[in-house]
């Protein structure tokens, strides 16, 4: 964890302008920690800090910060440093940076890159956000099937410094098609004169550039891989996606689902980067939809106005009954939406899910029925009303379990994101329908 | 994706008992896919399938299935096959298996392992679940600081086949203390006669065996690593944690938080592995706590019984007003609990969070106030009651935003898991307090 005194120490050493003091400081920390410190410096200190660093370390640190800061540092420093840093950064990060800034600024920055590398990066930039292509880096090691292990390792010694990952070599044919993968482990364990075509893995896992990032993350975690090749429909190699980028995707997707389950649209950037106006826009939509859906509870209550004025005590239990139903529904729906996202539950399992949830709902309902009856007696509303609320509790809990089980699975089947059935959504749905159950039972059981 | 016809194909080939047909089949699929198929086979087919496979592949496939199935296969097959498979499986998976089965069964299985390996595994089994130690595997490559790169690579060629991961070598001193790390990439790029002490990384990231798995996952994702060494308090090397195991942890922790945010206790195993009785036990606790908390809404309503019977129309808006408050609170709380889990928001940011949430709540409240007023006019309850409900909407939304902003941060500060402030929790809290706001405003504004 980066502490205040570390940042102060760094500031002092930068002010002193002694290279030794800085070098000694750098040796003590990891690139990630240095990036965390960089963020806390003043702008002129940031520029000076990056300028003082070895290029490889500077580039690595830059990769940890967000594109705005990357751009500010590259733009304010000298052109030479910017060119060196940009060339050293991994190509997926450069593509992200160029996409995040103004096209004019991006054009100026791109000119610092050699023409062929610039072209590769602009091809990465074509892929839509959240696609496999957009996550790919071109800094992988390409090899040929007729190479020997010895030749390959010599090649790696030459180009390995620039590669994002040297754990795998990708065997391409004359047309740039990916025909096999050799791991560095295999190469080390094989004889020096073995040819790659004899040791390469031909049945490898790869992903299409158009595949959604969530699917890519699932494949990577299922198959326990640390990198995945990305290919075109014609099997042409585009680049690789590394596990560290996919861990970010896994976090991102879980965060999105979290926010959806809470009844807002997902935020695209970390919490504090959103203005209150942005937070407002992400939330007002669902609030209004839920408001309209909830509004008909007014009609329900007005419809039962006579029943209500006759037995005003029925009103006491409205929040308790619909609240309990909403809570049960929320429990079920969050469990199922997550299980669907992880692939633990599939739409075809709907009847198994219904059976499980309704059985659970039945015993939960019985417990809550007893609790409600006791509560009614404590409030002193008598045996009759107590019975009505107890029976209502049982029915509402089972009903909430049922719809919370059915809706996410049906939506998933219809290819609608099941996370739209949020906690607030199910609560709202149970509020209105629960009231109908309540007052219908009351009329029936109290002969009103 | 594994399809039904693939499983049928496998069953047919197993029945035919021709080794060629099986070998041809195996070449077409990844170990993970074969594991998915294994699960679908009959028990006698499972035993036969594993027995027919090369040991290394069999062990890899077994690592993908759950401990019960692992045990059943090891127990029913021959002792020789079981011993070979167990020795080939990675040590963290063996430790997990031995912990999951009955101690008697575990003792019998352990006897199949060589004594020194058995001892290493039983030391891994001491660490509590969810700790770094429990995730560690001892199948890493240990090296000495005076070795040359050439000697090291020779050593790797000898032992590399058994290692879980060959991307890093761990430099241990005479006492088993970890003093440095050399990556395979570094070794390949260095000169053959370089000594490891000259190229090894001395300031490496490591974790203590007692560290919680969530913290380990955060470190691994922040520092973009693919493996982390686990050490004792005395810097002694215990083993390594690999990125694939930590991806499982990341999924697990997000799932737990999901279920907590939905107001249940987290399930320890995938959805369908829980009996309905288990689901019931995970849910009833919070339901009853929330029931008790919600029950006082009855007291609030009885307290305002006179107001209510005088203006029965006030009852029409109860679900709408408390529902809207609950929805706003749920939106805020899910966003913040997730942001806290990712470290985007820290408890010290509390005033910044309050400012942001209350500003957002203010404009959300104004919008909902207008909506409520319009809804009241449509229901035809008159200007007076319309004004009461509109003003109440504004206050309830701001109030819900405020407590939903404060509670998770305060709990986090008090080292209580902020995810206990679930959607249902905040909804319940807003129900009761919202009613007090509503009826107090009604009495005040309508002079009741």
Contacts between the chains, C-beta under 8 A, distances in Angstrom:
chain1	res1	chain2	res2	distance
A	27	B	203	6.4
A	28	B	203	6.5
A	29	B	203	7.5
A	30	B	203	7.2
A	30	B	205	6.1
A	30	B	223	5.9
A	32	B	222	5.4
A	32	B	223	4.9
A	32	B	224	7.3
A	153	B	188	6.4
A	156	B	188	5.9
A	156	B	189	7.8
A	157	B	188	6.4
A	157	B	189	5.7
A	160	B	185	6.2
A	160	B	188	6.5
A	160	B	189	5.5
A	161	B	189	6.6
A	166	B	184	7.6
A	166	B	185	4.6
A	166	B	188	7.1
A	167	B	167	5.8
A	167	B	184	7.8
A	184	B	166	7.6
A	184	B	167	7.8
A	184	B	184	5.9
A	184	B	185	7.8
A	184	B	188	7.2
A	185	B	160	6.2
A	185	B	166	4.6
A	185	B	184	7.8
A	188	B	153	6.4
A	188	B	156	5.9
A	188	B	157	6.3
A	188	B	160	6.5
A	188	B	166	7.1
A	188	B	184	7.3
A	189	B	156	7.9
A	189	B	157	5.8
A	189	B	160	5.5
A	189	B	161	6.6
A	203	B	27	6.4
A	203	B	28	6.5
A	203	B	29	7.5
A	203	B	30	7.3
A	205	B	30	6.1
A	220	B	247	7.8
A	221	B	244	7.2
A	221	B	247	4.7
A	221	B	248	7.3
A	221	B	251	7.1
A	222	B	32	5.4
A	223	B	30	5.9
A	223	B	32	4.9
A	224	B	32	7.3
A	224	B	244	4.0
A	225	B	244	7.9
A	226	B	226	5.4
A	226	B	243	6.3
A	226	B	244	7.8
A	243	B	226	6.3
A	243	B	243	5.4
A	243	B	247	7.7
A	244	B	221	7.3
A	244	B	224	4.1
A	244	B	225	7.9
A	244	B	226	7.8
A	247	B	220	7.8
A	247	B	221	4.7
A	247	B	243	7.7
A	247	B	247	6.7
A	247	B	250	6.8
A	248	B	221	7.3
A	250	B	247	6.8
A	250	B	250	5.7
A	250	B	251	7.1
A	250	B	254	7.9
A	251	B	221	7.1
A	251	B	250	7.1
A	251	B	254	8.0
A	251	B	342	6.4
A	254	B	250	8.0
A	254	B	254	4.0
A	254	B	258	7.9
A	254	B	338	7.8
A	255	B	338	5.3
A	255	B	342	6.8
A	257	B	258	7.5
A	258	B	254	7.9
A	258	B	257	7.5
A	258	B	258	6.9
A	258	B	261	7.1
A	258	B	334	5.5
A	258	B	335	7.7
A	258	B	337	7.7
A	258	B	338	4.4
A	259	B	334	6.2
A	259	B	335	5.7
A	259	B	338	6.9
A	261	B	258	7.1
A	261	B	261	6.9
A	261	B	262	7.4
A	261	B	334	6.3
A	261	B	423	7.8
A	262	B	261	7.4
A	262	B	330	5.2
A	262	B	331	5.2
A	262	B	332	8.0
A	262	B	333	6.9
A	262	B	334	2.7
A	262	B	335	6.3
A	262	B	423	6.5
A	263	B	327	5.6
A	263	B	330	5.7
A	263	B	331	5.2
A	263	B	334	7.8
A	264	B	331	4.5
A	264	B	334	7.6
A	264	B	335	6.7
A	267	B	335	7.1
A	270	B	339	7.2
A	270	B	342	7.7
A	270	B	344	4.4
A	271	B	335	6.6
A	271	B	336	7.4
A	271	B	339	4.1
A	271	B	344	4.9
A	271	B	345	5.4
A	272	B	344	6.9
A	272	B	345	7.0
A	272	B	349	7.5
A	272	B	352	7.1
A	272	B	356	7.8
A	276	B	356	5.2
A	276	B	357	7.9
A	276	B	359	4.0
A	276	B	360	4.5
A	276	B	363	7.7
A	277	B	363	7.9
A	279	B	335	8.0
A	279	B	356	6.8
A	279	B	357	7.8
A	279	B	360	4.4
A	280	B	360	5.1
A	280	B	363	5.1
A	280	B	364	6.1
A	283	B	328	7.4
A	283	B	331	5.0
A	283	B	360	7.1
A	283	B	364	6.3
A	284	B	364	6.2
A	284	B	367	6.0
A	286	B	327	7.5
A	286	B	331	7.5
A	287	B	324	6.9
A	287	B	327	5.9
A	287	B	328	6.6
A	287	B	331	7.5
A	287	B	364	6.4
A	287	B	367	7.7
A	287	B	368	6.5
A	288	B	367	7.4
A	288	B	371	6.6
A	290	B	323	7.3
A	290	B	324	7.5
A	290	B	327	5.3
A	291	B	320	7.3
A	291	B	324	6.0
A	291	B	368	6.6
A	291	B	371	5.5
A	291	B	372	7.9
A	291	B	375	7.8
A	294	B	319	6.4
A	294	B	320	5.1
A	294	B	323	4.6
A	294	B	324	6.9
A	295	B	320	6.0
A	295	B	375	5.1
A	297	B	316	7.8
A	297	B	319	4.1
A	297	B	320	5.9
A	297	B	323	7.6
A	298	B	316	4.4
A	298	B	317	6.4
A	298	B	319	8.0
A	298	B	320	6.1
A	298	B	375	6.9
A	298	B	379	5.3
A	299	B	379	7.7
A	301	B	315	5.8
A	301	B	316	4.6
A	301	B	318	7.8
A	301	B	319	7.7
A	302	B	316	5.7
A	302	B	379	6.7
A	305	B	312	6.4
A	308	B	312	6.4
A	308	B	315	6.2
A	309	B	309	7.3
A	309	B	312	5.3
A	312	B	305	6.4
A	312	B	308	6.4
A	312	B	309	5.3
A	312	B	312	7.9
A	315	B	301	5.8
A	315	B	308	6.2
A	315	B	315	5.3
A	315	B	318	7.6
A	316	B	297	7.9
A	316	B	298	4.4
A	316	B	301	4.6
A	316	B	302	5.7
A	317	B	298	6.4
A	318	B	301	7.8
A	318	B	315	7.6
A	318	B	318	5.9
A	318	B	319	6.8
A	319	B	294	6.4
A	319	B	297	4.1
A	319	B	298	8.0
A	319	B	301	7.6
A	319	B	318	6.7
A	319	B	319	7.7
A	319	B	322	6.2
A	319	B	431	4.8
A	319	B	432	7.6
A	319	B	435	6.9
A	320	B	291	7.3
A	320	B	294	5.1
A	320	B	295	6.0
A	320	B	297	5.9
A	320	B	298	6.1
A	322	B	319	6.2
A	323	B	290	7.3
A	323	B	294	4.6
A	323	B	297	7.6
A	323	B	427	6.9
A	323	B	428	6.1
A	323	B	431	5.7
A	324	B	287	6.9
A	324	B	290	7.5
A	324	B	291	6.0
A	324	B	294	6.9
A	326	B	326	8.0
A	326	B	424	7.1
A	326	B	427	6.6
A	327	B	263	5.6
A	327	B	286	7.5
A	327	B	287	5.9
A	327	B	290	5.3
A	327	B	424	4.2
A	327	B	427	7.5
A	327	B	428	7.4
A	328	B	283	7.4
A	328	B	287	6.6
A	330	B	262	5.1
A	330	B	263	5.7
A	330	B	422	7.9
A	330	B	423	5.6
A	330	B	424	5.3
A	331	B	262	5.1
A	331	B	263	5.3
A	331	B	264	4.5
A	331	B	283	5.0
A	331	B	286	7.5
A	331	B	287	7.5
A	331	B	424	7.4
A	332	B	262	7.9
A	333	B	262	6.9
A	334	B	258	5.5
A	334	B	259	6.2
A	334	B	261	6.3
A	334	B	262	2.7
A	334	B	263	7.8
A	334	B	264	7.6
A	334	B	423	7.9
A	335	B	258	7.7
A	335	B	259	5.7
A	335	B	262	6.3
A	335	B	264	6.7
A	335	B	267	7.1
A	335	B	271	6.6
A	335	B	279	8.0
A	336	B	271	7.4
A	337	B	258	7.7
A	338	B	254	7.9
A	338	B	255	5.3
A	338	B	258	4.3
A	338	B	259	6.9
A	339	B	270	7.2
A	339	B	271	4.1
A	342	B	251	6.5
A	342	B	255	6.8
A	342	B	270	7.7
A	344	B	270	4.4
A	344	B	271	4.9
A	344	B	272	6.8
A	345	B	271	5.4
A	345	B	272	7.1
A	349	B	272	7.5
A	352	B	272	7.2
A	356	B	272	7.9
A	356	B	276	5.2
A	356	B	279	6.8
A	357	B	276	7.9
A	357	B	279	7.8
A	359	B	276	4.1
A	360	B	276	4.5
A	360	B	279	4.5
A	360	B	280	5.1
A	360	B	283	7.1
A	363	B	276	7.6
A	363	B	277	7.8
A	363	B	280	5.1
A	364	B	280	6.1
A	364	B	283	6.2
A	364	B	284	6.2
A	364	B	287	6.4
A	367	B	284	5.9
A	367	B	287	7.7
A	367	B	288	7.5
A	368	B	287	6.5
A	368	B	291	6.6
A	371	B	288	6.6
A	371	B	291	5.5
A	372	B	291	7.9
A	375	B	291	7.8
A	375	B	295	5.1
A	375	B	298	6.9
A	379	B	298	5.3
A	379	B	299	7.6
A	379	B	302	6.7
A	422	B	330	7.8
A	423	B	261	7.8
A	423	B	262	6.4
A	423	B	330	5.6
A	423	B	334	7.9
A	423	B	423	3.9
A	423	B	424	7.2
A	423	B	427	7.9
A	424	B	326	7.1
A	424	B	327	4.2
A	424	B	330	5.3
A	424	B	331	7.4
A	424	B	423	7.3
A	427	B	323	6.9
A	427	B	326	6.6
A	427	B	327	7.5
A	427	B	423	7.9
A	427	B	427	6.4
A	428	B	323	6.1
A	428	B	327	7.4
A	431	B	319	4.8
A	431	B	323	5.7
A	432	B	319	7.5
A	435	B	319	6.9
